[in-house]
Amino acid sequence: MRLIPIIAAAVTALSVAAQTDTIGYASTIRVPDGASREQLAAYAAHTVPTSAQVRALDDGYIAFVHFGPNTFSRREWGTGFEVPADFKLENLDTDQWVRTMKEAGMKKVIITAKHHDGFVMWQSRYTSHGVMSSPFRGGKGDIVKELAASCRKHGLKLGIYLSPADLYQMESPKGLYGNLSPKTTRTIPRQVEGRPFRSEVTFTFDGIDDYNEYYLNQLYELLTEYGPIDEVWLDGAHPKRKGGQTYNYPAWRRLIRTLAPDAVIFGREDFRWCGNEAGKTRPVERNVIAYAENPDTASNFPDLTDTDLGSLEALSKGSYLHYQPAEVDTSIRDGWFYRDEDNQSSRSADDIFDIYERAVGGNSVFLLNIPPNREGRFSQRDVDALKEAGNRIRDTYSVNLLAGADMPAELTDGDLDTYIRADRPIEITLDRPAAINRIMLREPVSARSERIDSLAVDAWIDGKWINVASTPYVGFKRILRFNPVTTDRLRLRVLRSRLEPYLAEISAHLYKTPAN
């Protein structure tokens, strides 16, 4: 990397012809027709996350677990014709899963309670196609229950993936998916003799067909019987379609928001897919994006795969601005389900650590899938890679080289509720020279949204300021990586912003490349 001498520059912000004191802060904002570029920037600067989104962003690094009949058939996609007796699980060690996740630095796990094949991993009242018909624990096993207990034991949050698609309900002679049933008024949950619910909350929904009732009943079970649920993960995968089946998402939303008010919904208005399953991140990942219709009332959420979602040019194409972070999802293995040890490649600690810095350090959440093997455990190869990556994360980011430095106190406490205006250069003097190759920055997004459009970091080297890193965005969390420099003075310069810029936190770190 070539170090470039620079001259200090003041912020050059967009003029704000809009009267910004009349714009309220909200997670979704309607942009008036004919808004100017300056007005659009001001509205974007007032689009903020919900408290649930902030908590989920703060989790940062989370786990996915794909486990089910495919684990034993070695398929990636089931067919709906799976025989429960072929789910030949004899042992299960969810404690090992959760311990490994904790050592990796993860904060939450999402379990495939039902994948597209329709096989359920808990003791549902509403189907016999699942663990209740398998040999596992003599038909009494409940994988969601055991994982929930391990999460409580070790302090990990729990999320559920209940696939909207269901090949079993589609292919079975009496299946409910696409059976052309009438849409009527239905009560959720449907009571089943001998299986009462502890929760007394009930719902009455109009315009519900058989499959949506089935799905709502199972959501009710998962959200009331397994402790707090922090994320409901929904995707748009459809192996097949039948009978013009549609999903009544407004009903799903109402049930989720009532039973799990602190949970975020992935794949809908709260979090979006990053656009690939390879762990790739956008060069600029802004969380304020545009929608043609109001996402707070929408039912359909198409995948957003464009490279640019958050520039003012991109925002000008919609009528609503909405705060919606991305989850960068990928698997530690070649495939979402475990196949074998010899012919299935697995990510190294180098890969995992790199994606962590690009995703968590790129204003997103990193969702890494870890598929258990047929012994009900994580493969040792995967465990070793996860632990090594976790050690690197801790070794690098648990030590803030700016501790004790002469700098604004608001930038040191890690609290997004305390922040400073950053329209002039911010200088930091360390108590001693330090080698640095990582800078972590955060904007107070819950109070002031994302505003910074260009920021530079300079280091005092050989008697002059040298630019060592720059970024076109910051957001909730931004990690800047650069070649090591040794310095006792740093300077931050916001060069361009959408409205008055603010910063909530800055820290400096040194990543030491492991010896071979």
C-alpha positions as CSV (number, residue, x, y, z in Angstrom):
1,M,0.0,0.0,0.0
2,R,1.3,3.5,-0.9
3,L,0.9,6.1,1.9
4,I,-0.4,9.4,0.5
5,P,0.4,12.7,2.1
6,I,-2.7,14.8,2.5
7,I,-3.9,18.3,3.7
8,A,-6.6,18.6,6.3
9,A,-10.0,19.4,4.8
10,A,-13.2,20.6,6.3
11,V,-16.5,18.7,5.6
12,T,-18.2,19.5,2.4
13,A,-21.8,18.5,3.0
14,L,-24.7,18.6,0.7
15,S,-26.7,21.8,1.2
16,V,-29.9,21.1,3.0
17,A,-32.6,23.2,1.5
18,A,-35.2,20.9,3.1
19,Q,-36.3,22.2,6.5
20,T,-34.8,19.3,8.4
21,D,-36.3,20.3,11.8
22,T,-39.7,19.2,10.4
23,I,-38.6,15.7,9.5
24,G,-39.3,13.1,12.1
25,Y,-37.1,10.1,12.7
26,A,-38.6,6.8,11.7
27,S,-37.7,3.4,10.3
28,T,-39.8,4.1,7.2
29,I,-40.3,7.5,5.6
30,R,-42.4,8.5,2.7
31,V,-40.5,10.8,0.3
32,P,-42.7,13.5,-1.2
33,D,-43.0,13.5,-4.9
34,G,-40.6,15.9,-6.6
35,A,-38.1,15.9,-3.7
36,S,-34.8,17.4,-4.6
37,R,-31.5,15.7,-4.1
38,E,-30.8,17.7,-1.0
39,Q,-34.2,16.9,0.4
40,L,-33.8,13.2,-0.4
41,A,-30.5,13.2,1.5
42,A,-32.2,14.9,4.5
43,Y,-35.0,12.3,4.5
44,A,-32.4,9.5,4.3
45,A,-30.5,11.0,7.3
46,H,-33.7,10.6,9.4
47,T,-34.4,7.0,8.5
48,V,-33.3,5.0,11.6
49,P,-33.5,1.4,12.8
50,T,-36.0,-0.1,15.2
51,S,-34.7,-1.2,18.6
52,A,-35.0,-4.8,17.5
53,Q,-32.9,-4.1,14.5
54,V,-30.2,-2.5,16.7
55,R,-30.1,-5.5,19.0
56,A,-29.8,-7.9,16.0
57,L,-27.0,-5.7,14.4
58,D,-25.2,-5.8,17.7
59,D,-25.3,-9.6,17.7
60,G,-23.2,-9.2,14.6
61,Y,-21.9,-12.8,14.2
62,I,-24.6,-15.6,14.3
63,A,-25.0,-19.2,13.4
64,F,-27.3,-21.2,11.1
65,V,-27.9,-24.9,11.6
66,H,-29.2,-27.0,8.8
67,F,-30.1,-30.5,10.1
68,G,-32.7,-33.0,9.0
69,P,-33.4,-35.9,6.6
70,N,-30.9,-34.4,4.1
71,T,-28.2,-35.1,6.6
72,F,-28.8,-38.8,6.2
73,S,-29.7,-38.9,2.5
74,R,-26.8,-36.6,1.7
75,R,-29.1,-34.4,-0.4
76,E,-29.1,-30.6,-0.5
77,W,-32.8,-30.4,-1.3
78,G,-35.3,-32.9,-0.1
79,T,-38.2,-34.2,-2.1
80,G,-41.1,-34.4,0.3
81,F,-41.1,-38.2,0.0
82,E,-38.6,-38.7,2.8
83,V,-39.5,-41.6,5.2
84,P,-39.2,-40.6,8.8
85,A,-37.6,-43.9,9.7
86,D,-34.6,-42.9,7.6
87,F,-33.9,-40.1,10.0
88,K,-31.6,-42.5,12.0
89,L,-30.3,-40.1,14.6
90,E,-29.0,-42.0,17.6
91,N,-27.1,-39.3,19.5
92,L,-27.5,-35.5,19.7
93,D,-25.2,-33.0,21.5
94,T,-26.7,-29.6,21.2
95,D,-24.4,-28.5,24.1
96,Q,-21.4,-29.1,21.8
97,W,-23.0,-27.0,19.1
98,V,-23.6,-24.1,21.4
99,R,-20.3,-24.3,23.2
100,T,-18.6,-24.2,19.8
101,M,-20.6,-21.2,18.7
102,K,-19.8,-19.3,21.9
103,E,-16.1,-20.0,21.5
104,A,-16.4,-18.8,17.9
105,G,-17.8,-15.5,19.2
106,M,-21.4,-16.0,17.9
107,K,-24.4,-14.5,19.7
108,K,-27.4,-16.3,18.2
109,V,-28.3,-19.6,16.4
110,I,-31.1,-20.1,13.9
111,I,-32.3,-23.7,13.6
112,T,-34.0,-25.2,10.6
113,A,-37.2,-26.2,12.4
114,K,-38.6,-27.2,9.0
115,H,-36.8,-27.2,5.7
116,H,-38.4,-27.3,2.3
117,D,-39.0,-31.0,2.6
118,G,-41.6,-30.4,5.3
119,F,-40.0,-32.7,7.9
120,V,-40.4,-31.0,11.3
121,M,-37.7,-31.1,14.0
122,W,-40.1,-30.7,17.0
123,Q,-43.1,-32.4,18.5
124,S,-45.7,-30.6,16.4
125,R,-49.4,-31.2,17.0
126,Y,-50.3,-30.7,13.4
127,T,-48.3,-33.3,11.4
128,S,-46.8,-36.8,11.8
129,H,-44.1,-36.1,9.3
130,G,-41.2,-35.4,11.6
131,V,-39.1,-36.5,14.5
132,M,-42.2,-37.9,16.2
133,S,-42.3,-40.6,13.6
134,S,-38.6,-41.3,13.6
135,P,-36.5,-43.7,15.8
136,F,-34.9,-40.7,17.5
137,R,-35.5,-40.9,21.3
138,G,-38.2,-43.5,20.5
139,G,-40.3,-40.9,18.7
140,K,-40.2,-38.6,21.7
141,G,-37.3,-36.5,20.6
142,D,-37.5,-32.7,20.1
143,I,-34.4,-31.1,18.5
144,V,-35.7,-27.6,18.9
145,K,-36.4,-28.2,22.6
146,E,-32.9,-29.6,23.2
147,L,-31.2,-26.7,21.3
148,A,-33.4,-24.2,23.2
149,A,-32.2,-25.7,26.5
150,S,-28.6,-25.5,25.5
151,C,-29.0,-21.9,24.4
152,R,-30.5,-21.0,27.9
153,K,-27.6,-22.9,29.6
154,H,-24.8,-21.2,27.7
155,G,-26.4,-17.8,27.1
156,L,-27.0,-17.9,23.3
157,K,-30.1,-16.3,21.6
158,L,-32.4,-18.6,19.5
159,G,-34.0,-18.1,16.2
160,I,-36.1,-20.4,14.0
161,Y,-36.3,-21.0,10.3
162,L,-39.7,-22.4,9.3
163,S,-39.6,-22.8,5.6
164,P,-42.7,-21.3,3.9
165,A,-42.3,-24.0,1.2
166,D,-43.3,-27.5,2.1
167,L,-42.8,-30.4,-0.4
168,Y,-44.5,-33.0,1.9
169,Q,-47.7,-30.9,2.2
170,M,-47.5,-30.5,-1.6
171,E,-46.8,-34.1,-2.6
172,S,-48.9,-36.0,-0.1
173,P,-52.4,-37.1,-1.2
174,K,-54.0,-35.2,1.7
175,G,-51.4,-32.4,1.7
176,L,-52.5,-28.9,2.5
177,Y,-50.2,-26.9,0.2
178,G,-52.1,-25.8,-2.9
179,N,-55.1,-27.9,-2.1
180,L,-57.5,-25.1,-3.3
181,S,-59.2,-25.0,0.1
182,P,-61.6,-22.0,0.7
183,K,-60.3,-18.9,2.4
184,T,-62.3,-18.6,5.6
185,T,-62.1,-17.1,9.1
186,R,-60.0,-19.3,11.3
187,T,-58.8,-19.4,14.9
188,I,-55.1,-19.9,15.8
189,P,-54.1,-22.1,17.4
190,R,-56.4,-24.9,16.5
191,Q,-56.8,-26.9,19.7
192,V,-55.7,-30.5,19.7
193,E,-57.1,-32.9,22.3
194,G,-54.6,-33.9,24.9
195,R,-52.1,-31.2,23.8
196,P,-53.1,-28.0,25.5
197,F,-51.0,-24.8,25.2
198,R,-49.7,-22.8,28.2
199,S,-50.2,-19.6,26.3
200,E,-53.8,-18.3,26.3
201,V,-53.3,-15.9,23.4
202,T,-55.5,-16.7,20.4
203,F,-55.9,-15.1,17.0
204,T,-58.8,-14.8,14.6
205,F,-57.8,-14.3,11.0
206,D,-60.0,-13.8,7.9
207,G,-59.2,-15.1,4.5
208,I,-57.1,-18.1,5.6
209,D,-56.7,-21.3,3.6
210,D,-55.6,-24.7,4.9
211,Y,-51.9,-24.3,4.3
212,N,-51.7,-20.8,5.9
213,E,-53.6,-22.2,8.9
214,Y,-51.1,-25.1,9.1
215,Y,-48.2,-22.6,8.9
216,L,-49.7,-20.3,11.5
217,N,-50.4,-23.1,13.9
218,Q,-46.8,-24.2,13.7
219,L,-45.5,-20.7,14.1
220,Y,-47.6,-20.5,17.2
221,E,-46.0,-23.7,18.6
222,L,-42.5,-22.5,18.0
223,L,-43.0,-19.0,19.3
224,T,-44.8,-20.0,22.6
225,E,-43.2,-23.3,23.7
226,Y,-39.4,-22.8,23.3
227,G,-38.5,-19.7,25.2
228,P,-37.8,-16.3,23.7
229,I,-37.3,-16.3,20.0
230,D,-35.1,-13.5,18.7
231,E,-35.3,-14.1,14.9
232,V,-37.9,-15.6,12.5
233,W,-36.1,-16.5,9.3
234,L,-38.2,-16.6,6.1
235,D,-36.9,-17.1,2.6
236,G,-38.5,-17.2,-0.8
237,A,-37.2,-20.6,-2.0
238,H,-39.8,-22.6,-3.9
239,P,-38.7,-26.0,-5.1
240,K,-42.1,-26.4,-6.7
241,R,-45.5,-24.6,-6.8
242,K,-48.9,-26.1,-6.7
243,G,-52.5,-24.9,-6.9
244,G,-51.6,-21.2,-7.0
245,Q,-50.7,-21.3,-3.3
246,T,-50.0,-17.9,-1.8
247,Y,-48.8,-16.9,1.7
248,N,-50.9,-14.6,3.9
249,Y,-47.9,-12.7,5.2
250,P,-50.0,-10.0,7.0
251,A,-51.4,-12.7,9.2
252,W,-47.9,-14.2,9.8
253,R,-46.6,-10.8,10.7
254,R,-49.3,-10.1,13.2
255,L,-48.8,-13.4,14.9
256,I,-45.0,-13.0,15.1
257,R,-45.2,-9.4,16.3
258,T,-47.6,-10.4,19.1
259,L,-45.9,-13.5,20.3
260,A,-42.3,-12.5,19.7
261,P,-42.3,-8.7,19.9
262,D,-38.5,-8.5,20.3
263,A,-37.7,-10.7,17.3
264,V,-36.6,-9.5,13.9
265,I,-38.1,-11.1,10.7
266,F,-35.5,-11.9,8.1
267,G,-36.6,-11.9,4.4
268,R,-39.2,-9.3,5.0
269,E,-39.2,-5.8,6.4
270,D,-36.6,-6.2,9.2
271,F,-33.6,-7.8,7.5
272,R,-32.8,-8.7,3.9
273,W,-30.6,-11.2,2.1
274,C,-27.2,-9.9,0.9
275,G,-27.9,-11.3,-2.5
276,N,-25.6,-14.4,-2.6
277,E,-24.7,-17.4,-0.6
278,A,-20.9,-17.2,-1.0
279,G,-20.1,-14.7,1.8
280,K,-19.6,-11.9,-0.6
281,T,-20.2,-8.3,0.6
282,R,-21.0,-5.1,-1.3
283,P,-18.3,-2.5,-1.7
284,V,-20.7,-0.1,0.0
285,E,-23.5,-1.6,2.1
286,R,-25.9,1.1,3.3
287,N,-28.9,0.1,5.4
288,V,-31.2,2.9,4.3
289,I,-32.7,1.7,1.0
290,A,-35.6,2.5,-1.2
291,Y,-39.0,0.8,-1.8
292,A,-41.7,1.5,-4.3
293,E,-44.4,0.6,-1.8
294,N,-44.6,0.9,2.0
295,P,-42.6,-2.0,3.4
296,D,-44.4,-1.8,6.7
297,T,-47.6,-3.0,5.0
298,A,-46.2,-5.0,2.0
299,S,-46.5,-8.7,1.6
300,N,-43.9,-9.3,-1.1
301,F,-40.2,-8.6,-0.6
302,P,-38.2,-9.5,-3.7
303,D,-34.5,-10.3,-3.4
304,L,-32.4,-7.2,-3.7
305,T,-29.2,-8.2,-5.6
306,D,-28.1,-4.9,-7.2
307,T,-24.6,-3.7,-6.3
308,D,-25.9,-0.3,-5.4
309,L,-28.9,-0.1,-3.1
310,G,-28.1,2.9,-0.9
311,S,-26.7,5.8,-3.0
312,L,-28.8,8.8,-3.5
313,E,-29.3,7.8,-7.1
314,A,-30.6,4.4,-6.0
315,L,-32.8,6.0,-3.3
316,S,-34.3,8.4,-5.9
317,K,-36.0,5.4,-7.6
318,G,-38.4,4.6,-4.7
319,S,-41.2,6.3,-2.9
320,Y,-40.3,5.1,0.6
321,L,-37.0,5.1,2.5
322,H,-36.6,2.1,4.8
323,Y,-33.9,1.0,7.3
324,Q,-33.2,-2.7,6.4
325,P,-29.8,-4.3,7.1
326,A,-28.4,-7.2,5.3
327,E,-27.4,-10.7,6.5
328,V,-24.4,-12.1,4.8
329,D,-25.2,-15.8,4.8
330,T,-22.9,-18.7,3.8
331,S,-22.0,-22.2,4.9
332,I,-18.8,-23.4,6.5
333,R,-19.1,-26.4,4.2
334,D,-19.7,-26.9,0.5
335,G,-23.5,-27.1,0.9
336,W,-26.0,-26.4,3.6
337,F,-26.2,-29.9,4.9
338,Y,-23.5,-32.3,6.1
339,R,-22.5,-35.0,3.6
340,D,-19.2,-36.5,4.6
341,E,-15.6,-35.7,5.8
342,D,-13.6,-36.6,2.7
343,N,-15.6,-35.2,-0.2
344,Q,-17.0,-32.0,1.2
345,S,-14.8,-29.0,1.4
346,S,-14.9,-26.8,4.5
347,R,-13.9,-23.2,5.1
348,S,-10.7,-22.4,6.9
349,A,-10.2,-20.0,9.8
350,D,-8.7,-17.5,7.3
351,D,-12.0,-17.6,5.3
352,I,-14.2,-17.2,8.3
353,F,-12.2,-14.3,9.8
354,D,-12.1,-12.5,6.5
355,I,-15.9,-12.7,6.0
356,Y,-16.4,-11.6,9.6
357,E,-14.4,-8.4,9.1
358,R,-16.1,-7.7,5.7
359,A,-19.6,-8.5,6.9
360,V,-19.7,-7.4,10.6
361,G,-17.2,-4.7,9.7
362,G,-19.3,-3.8,6.7
363,N,-22.6,-2.6,8.3
364,S,-24.1,-6.1,8.2
365,V,-24.7,-9.3,10.1
366,F,-22.6,-12.5,9.4
367,L,-24.8,-15.6,9.3
368,L,-22.6,-18.7,9.1
369,N,-24.2,-22.1,8.6
370,I,-22.6,-25.1,10.5
371,P,-24.3,-28.4,9.6
372,P,-24.1,-31.2,12.3
373,N,-23.0,-34.6,11.2
374,R,-24.9,-37.9,11.5
375,E,-23.7,-38.3,15.0
376,G,-25.6,-35.2,16.0
377,R,-22.3,-33.2,16.5
378,F,-20.3,-30.6,14.6
379,S,-17.4,-32.1,12.7
380,Q,-14.1,-31.6,14.5
381,R,-12.6,-30.0,11.4
382,D,-15.4,-27.4,11.5
383,V,-15.0,-26.9,15.3
384,D,-11.2,-26.3,14.9
385,A,-11.7,-23.7,12.2
386,L,-14.5,-21.9,14.2
387,K,-12.4,-21.8,17.4
388,E,-9.3,-20.5,15.6
389,A,-11.4,-17.8,13.9
390,G,-12.9,-17.0,17.2
391,N,-9.5,-16.6,18.8
392,R,-8.5,-14.2,16.1
393,I,-11.6,-12.1,16.6
394,R,-11.0,-11.9,20.3
395,D,-7.2,-11.4,20.1
396,T,-7.7,-8.5,17.6
397,Y,-10.9,-6.7,18.9
398,S,-10.7,-7.2,22.6
399,V,-7.7,-4.9,22.8
400,N,-8.5,-1.2,21.9
401,L,-5.2,0.5,21.3
402,L,-6.9,3.9,21.9
403,A,-7.6,3.0,25.6
404,G,-6.2,5.9,27.6
405,A,-5.8,8.1,24.5
406,D,-6.5,11.8,24.5
407,M,-9.8,11.9,22.6
408,P,-13.5,12.8,23.1
409,A,-15.0,10.6,25.9
410,E,-18.2,10.1,23.8
411,L,-16.2,8.0,21.3
412,T,-14.8,5.5,23.8
413,D,-17.7,4.1,25.7
414,G,-19.2,1.9,23.0
415,D,-22.6,3.4,23.5
416,L,-24.5,4.6,20.4
417,D,-26.5,7.0,22.6
418,T,-23.5,9.1,23.2
419,Y,-21.9,10.8,20.2
420,I,-20.3,13.9,18.9
421,R,-20.7,16.1,15.8
422,A,-17.9,15.3,13.4
423,D,-18.0,18.2,10.9
424,R,-14.4,19.1,11.8
425,P,-11.3,17.0,12.0
426,I,-11.0,14.8,15.2
427,E,-7.5,14.3,16.5
428,I,-6.5,11.5,18.8
429,T,-3.3,11.4,20.8
430,L,-2.2,8.0,22.1
431,D,-0.3,7.7,25.3
432,R,2.5,5.9,23.4
433,P,3.3,4.9,19.8
434,A,1.4,1.7,18.7
435,A,1.3,-0.5,15.6
436,I,-2.2,-0.3,14.1
437,N,-3.8,-2.0,11.1
438,R,-7.5,-1.9,11.9
439,I,-9.8,1.1,12.7
440,M,-13.4,0.4,13.8
441,L,-16.0,3.2,13.5
442,R,-19.7,3.6,14.3
443,E,-22.3,6.2,13.6
444,P,-25.1,6.8,16.1
445,V,-27.6,5.2,13.6
446,S,-30.5,4.8,16.1
447,A,-30.4,8.6,16.8
448,R,-29.0,10.1,13.6
449,S,-29.1,7.4,10.9
450,E,-26.3,6.9,8.4
451,R,-25.0,10.2,7.2
452,I,-21.3,9.9,6.3
453,D,-20.5,9.7,2.6
454,S,-16.7,9.9,2.8
455,L,-14.3,9.6,5.7
456,A,-10.5,9.5,5.9
457,V,-8.2,8.3,8.6
458,D,-4.7,9.9,8.9
459,A,-1.7,8.9,11.0
460,W,1.1,11.2,12.1
461,I,4.2,9.6,10.5
462,D,7.7,11.1,10.2
463,G,6.4,14.6,11.1
464,K,3.5,14.8,8.7
465,W,-0.1,13.5,8.3
466,I,-0.4,10.5,6.1
467,N,-3.7,9.1,4.8
468,V,-3.8,5.4,5.8
469,A,-7.5,4.5,5.2
470,S,-10.7,5.9,3.8
471,T,-14.3,4.7,3.4
472,P,-17.4,5.9,1.5
473,Y,-19.7,4.9,4.4
474,V,-19.7,4.0,8.1
475,G,-23.2,3.0,9.4
476,F,-23.7,0.7,12.4
477,K,-20.1,-0.7,12.3
478,R,-17.3,-0.2,9.9
479,I,-13.9,-1.9,10.1
480,L,-11.1,-0.4,8.0
481,R,-8.2,-2.7,7.2
482,F,-4.8,-1.4,6.1
483,N,-1.1,-2.3,6.3
484,P,0.4,-1.7,9.7
485,V,1.6,1.7,10.7
486,T,3.2,2.8,13.9
487,T,2.0,6.2,15.3
488,D,1.0,8.1,18.4
489,R,-1.5,10.4,16.6
490,L,-4.6,9.7,14.5
491,R,-7.0,12.1,12.7
492,L,-10.4,11.5,11.3
493,R,-11.9,13.7,8.6
494,V,-15.4,13.5,7.4
495,L,-15.1,14.8,3.8
496,R,-18.7,14.5,2.7
497,S,-22.0,13.8,4.5
498,R,-25.7,13.8,3.8
499,L,-26.5,16.0,6.8
500,E,-24.5,17.1,9.8
501,P,-22.2,14.1,10.5
502,Y,-21.9,12.4,13.9
503,L,-19.7,9.6,15.3
504,A,-20.4,7.4,18.2
505,E,-17.3,5.2,18.6
506,I,-13.8,4.8,17.3
507,S,-11.3,2.1,18.2
508,A,-7.9,1.0,16.9
509,H,-6.6,-2.6,16.7
510,L,-3.7,-4.7,15.5
511,Y,-4.4,-8.0,13.7
512,K,-1.3,-10.2,13.9
513,T,-1.2,-12.7,11.0
514,P,-0.7,-16.2,12.5
515,A,2.6,-17.9,11.9
516,N,2.4,-20.9,9.5
